[in-house]
Amino acid sequence: MQIVLIIALSLHVLSSVFWAGSSFALARTGGVGGEQLFRPQMGAAVIAVLTGGYLGHLVHEGTFGTPEKILAIGAVAALVAAGVQGLIAGRAIRSLRSGTADEAAARSRIATAQRLAAALLAVTAICMGAARYA
C-alpha cells in the first residue's frame, strides 16, 4: 500500500507542477505558445485531478475536518481552472487552427484563460500547503 501512495503522490506532484507552471508561464507571456501546450496541459490536469481524488480517498477517507475542507476548496479551484482552460482556451485554439477567428482576439482569449487558470491554480497550491497545518 505504501508504494501505491508514493506512486500516486509522485504522479500528482509532477503533473500538478507542470500544469500550474505552464499556466503561470503562459499567463506571463500573454498566452504565446498556448497552442503547443494545450494538450499537455489538459493531460496533466486530468492526471492531477484523478491522482488528487485517489490520494484524498487513500489519506482522508471517512473524515471531513478542516484539512479536508481546505483541500476541497483547492480541488474546486483546480476543476474550475481546468474548465476555464478547456473551454475558453480550447475554443480559441480551435478557432485559430480552423482560421475562423480574428487572431488577436483568439490570442487575447487564450491569455485571459491562462491568467484565470494561473490564479485558480495558485489558490489550489496554497490550499494544499495550508491543509497540512490546519
C-alpha positions, 0 to 999 in steps of 0.5 A: 500500500505504501508504494501505491501512495508514493506512486500516486503522490509522485504522479500528482506532484509532477503533473500538478507542477507542470500544469500550474507552471505552464499556466503561470508561464503562459499567463506571463507571456500573454498566452504565446505558445498556448497552442503547443501546450494545450494538450499537455496541459489538459493531460496533466490536469486530468492526471492531477485531478484523478491522482488528487481524488485517489490520494484524498480517498487513500489519506482522508477517507471517512473524515471531513475536518478542516484539512479536508475542507481546505483541500476541497476548496483547492480541488474546486479551484483546480476543476474550475481552472481546468474548465476555464482552460478547456473551454475558453482556451480550447475554443480559441485554439480551435478557432485559430487552427480552423482560421475562423477567428480574428487572431488577436482576439483568439490570442487575447482569449487564450491569455485571459484563460491562462491568467484565470487558470494561473490564479485558480491554480495558485489558490489550489497550491496554497490550499494544499500547503495550508491543509497540512497545518490546519 
